[in-house]
Amino acid sequence: MNYAAIAMLAGLTACSMSWDDDKGAGVAGTGSGTTRSYAVTDFTGVELRGSDDVDVRVGAGFSVRAEGPAKELEQLRIARDGDTLKVGRKSGMHWGEHGKVKVYVTLPRLAAADVAGSGDMAIDRVEGANFAGTVAGSGDLGVAAMAVDNAKLSIAGSGDLRAAGIAKALTVDIAGSGNLTARGLTAQQAKVSIAGSGDATAVVNGPAKVSIVGSGDVDLGAGATCSVSKVGSGSVRCR
């Protein structure tokens, strides 16, 4: 019996490892200890990959700052790809359990937010013509207040999306078990599509097109006039 191999396998089981597909060095951080700052500007979207958390605030100018254990900050990767700020970990294999890092982002206008992984993103407010919010994985995305013409909210996985505010038109796509909880979000019209067990809740005062395949439920309030296509046990609440 190869005891050395068994010992190695036991060690692998006891440790956790993760890979980050992001390539390149990213933006170098300045600072020391438990804080880093990153000189990144000219982005309108924020993408989070991994288990860290991001706090996004709309304000004057651009600011990107991270707080956490020094060894974890050394593994953080901040980069800009076109109009998108990307927050993740450096490429490679990392052993052991990760400590959390929190990234604080300020920008003048936010048009898109993407959560991929187990980390959470919190947004204070969104204004403008269009906003797209996406959850892919188990992390959550929250928008405290929005005032937009078109809001497109998508969930793929088990993560939840919470939103409040107003939108002229709302589009919701759910694939998986994640829920849209938006009782504080009011739209004039909506299109909702669910494939799986995820639920969608919002307030629509006008026409809504609803499609369900699976056990997910949709509640758009008594002010919604719904056209419904349904396969499975999911329910729809409208006028």
TAGIZI-V32802 format. One record per residue. RES is the residue in three letters. PSI is psi in whole degrees, -180 to 180 (999 if undefined). Layout:
BEGIN
res->RES psi->PSI
res->RES psi->PSI
END
This chain:
BEGIN
res->MET psi->135
res->ASN psi->91
res->TYR psi->-30
res->ALA psi->-41
res->ALA psi->-39
res->ILE psi->-42
res->ALA psi->-39
res->MET psi->-42
res->LEU psi->-38
res->ALA psi->-38
res->GLY psi->-39
res->LEU psi->-38
res->THR psi->-37
res->ALA psi->-23
res->CYS psi->160
res->SER psi->145
res->MET psi->153
res->SER psi->150
res->TRP psi->142
res->ASP psi->125
res->ASP psi->-8
res->ASP psi->137
res->LYS psi->159
res->GLY psi->164
res->ALA psi->-25
res->GLY psi->-164
res->VAL psi->130
res->ALA psi->136
res->GLY psi->151
res->THR psi->151
res->GLY psi->178
res->SER psi->175
res->GLY psi->-126
res->THR psi->14
res->THR psi->139
res->ARG psi->147
res->SER psi->148
res->TYR psi->129
res->ALA psi->87
res->VAL psi->133
res->THR psi->177
res->ASP psi->50
res->PHE psi->150
res->THR psi->0
res->GLY psi->153
res->VAL psi->128
res->GLU psi->127
res->LEU psi->128
res->ARG psi->129
res->GLY psi->-156
res->SER psi->0
res->ASP psi->165
res->ASP psi->149
res->VAL psi->134
res->ASP psi->119
res->VAL psi->130
res->ARG psi->138
res->VAL psi->125
res->GLY psi->-169
res->ALA psi->128
res->GLY psi->-178
res->PHE psi->141
res->SER psi->134
res->VAL psi->119
res->ARG psi->143
res->ALA psi->143
res->GLU psi->141
res->GLY psi->-176
res->PRO psi->141
res->ALA psi->-41
res->LYS psi->-29
res->GLU psi->-36
res->LEU psi->-31
res->GLU psi->-24
res->GLN psi->-8
res->LEU psi->141
res->ARG psi->120
res->ILE psi->128
res->ALA psi->160
res->ARG psi->127
res->ASP psi->100
res->GLY psi->-121
res->ASP psi->10
res->THR psi->130
res->LEU psi->126
res->LYS psi->130
res->VAL psi->121
res->GLY psi->-160
res->ARG psi->156
res->LYS psi->152
res->SER psi->142
res->GLY psi->-173
res->MET psi->128
res->HIS psi->128
res->TRP psi->151
res->GLY psi->174
res->GLU psi->142
res->HIS psi->142
res->GLY psi->155
res->LYS psi->144
res->VAL psi->141
res->LYS psi->130
res->VAL psi->129
res->TYR psi->122
res->VAL psi->132
res->THR psi->136
res->LEU psi->157
res->PRO psi->-34
res->ARG psi->135
res->LEU psi->124
res->ALA psi->-20
res->ALA psi->144
res->ALA psi->134
res->ASP psi->124
res->VAL psi->119
res->ALA psi->108
res->GLY psi->-154
res->SER psi->-3
res->GLY psi->160
res->ASP psi->150
res->MET psi->130
res->ALA psi->131
res->ILE psi->132
res->ASP psi->-43
res->ARG psi->155
res->VAL psi->133
res->GLU psi->151
res->GLY psi->-166
res->ALA psi->-49
res->ASN psi->145
res->PHE psi->134
res->ALA psi->122
res->GLY psi->129
res->THR psi->135
res->VAL psi->125
res->ALA psi->101
res->GLY psi->-153
res->SER psi->-3
res->GLY psi->160
res->ASP psi->151
res->LEU psi->129
res->GLY psi->133
res->VAL psi->112
res->ALA psi->-36
res->ALA psi->133
res->MET psi->150
res->ALA psi->93
res->VAL psi->162
res->ASP psi->-48
res->ASN psi->124
res->ALA psi->124
res->LYS psi->116
res->LEU psi->125
res->SER psi->141
res->ILE psi->130
res->ALA psi->100
res->GLY psi->-154
res->SER psi->-3
res->GLY psi->155
res->ASP psi->155
res->LEU psi->125
res->ARG psi->139
res->ALA psi->151
res->ALA psi->158
res->GLY psi->-148
res->ILE psi->148
res->ALA psi->138
res->LYS psi->-43
res->ALA psi->135
res->LEU psi->129
res->THR psi->127
res->VAL psi->129
res->ASP psi->121
res->ILE psi->127
res->ALA psi->102
res->GLY psi->-152
res->SER psi->0
res->GLY psi->152
res->ASN psi->145
res->LEU psi->115
res->THR psi->103
res->ALA psi->50
res->ARG psi->-22
res->GLY psi->7
res->LEU psi->123
res->THR psi->129
res->ALA psi->156
res->GLN psi->-25
res->GLN psi->160
res->ALA psi->156
res->LYS psi->120
res->VAL psi->129
res->SER psi->127
res->ILE psi->130
res->ALA psi->98
res->GLY psi->-150
res->SER psi->2
res->GLY psi->148
res->ASP psi->155
res->ALA psi->127
res->THR psi->127
res->ALA psi->179
res->VAL psi->122
res->VAL psi->124
res->ASN psi->75
res->GLY psi->-162
res->PRO psi->147
res->ALA psi->136
res->LYS psi->122
res->VAL psi->131
res->SER psi->127
res->ILE psi->130
res->VAL psi->102
res->GLY psi->-152
res->SER psi->7
res->GLY psi->147
res->ASP psi->149
res->VAL psi->129
res->ASP psi->109
res->LEU psi->7
res->GLY psi->171
res->ALA psi->-13
res->GLY psi->-3
res->ALA psi->136
res->THR psi->108
res->CYS psi->142
res->SER psi->121
res->VAL psi->134
res->SER psi->123
res->LYS psi->131
res->VAL psi->116
res->GLY psi->-166
res->SER psi->1
res->GLY psi->152
res->SER psi->158
res->VAL psi->130
res->ARG psi->116
res->CYS psi->-162
res->ARG psi->999
END
